[in-house]
């Protein structure tokens, strides 16, 4: 009986912790031509976007939130197959029979029932235009010639939500393809070493396509205020810092 009591107490603790984390999640609201877009900053590479009565998740991972207490997903986007971005159990808590799951080719080898998107492809799901753009390393390598994120394997995504265009970059560096991005209202750019970008690289990336609002995300122990200083003379780019370690 004592062991059962301890088990129930432990379960209660984790449920309450999940509720507390859900209540603490930061949110921003953006008006669009088709109603408000609400962005919930879950943490690390994980986001939730509420738009038009639809819940859109990017890279949901269980240790960041109690997904059993968040809305079921209409759309889930996975940027690549690494464990801090692809969590099948988190997706199991969010998916329904009507959920559209967007995967990279390698991620599709690990989880069934998704729609595979390669770099450069565009589709419309749940009335939302989704563009898959490249996400890869040029500089940072596991070993010579072996980048943390090889070209052609990972996706960033551009979502058109009403008259707003939202770019979630995935794990990438300031690659040349970013110069081709147009009319980005909101951008999420990763900023942690050795896997993605330095603050200087994020600043260079932002200057290449000029998002109206820039969120550094997936930034680990990097000080995000360094990015604010680097872009202080670029008033057309508003840098917003949220808890996205």
MOCOR-V397874 format. One record per helix or strand of 2 or more residues. SS is the DSSP state (H for helix, E for strand). FROM is the first residue (numbers start at 1). TO is the last residue. If there is no record, write none. Layout:
ss->SS from->FROM to->TO
ss->SS from->FROM to->TO
//
This chain:
ss->H from->2 to->24
ss->E from->26 to->32
ss->E from->35 to->43
ss->E from->46 to->51
ss->E from->54 to->58
ss->H from->62 to->64
ss->H from->67 to->69
ss->E from->75 to->77
ss->H from->88 to->94
ss->E from->100 to->103
ss->H from->107 to->109
ss->E from->115 to->116
ss->E from->122 to->125
ss->E from->128 to->135
ss->E from->141 to->143
ss->E from->146 to->147
ss->E from->154 to->161
ss->E from->164 to->168
ss->H from->176 to->180
ss->E from->186 to->190
ss->H from->199 to->209
ss->E from->213 to->217
ss->H from->225 to->230
ss->E from->238 to->240
//
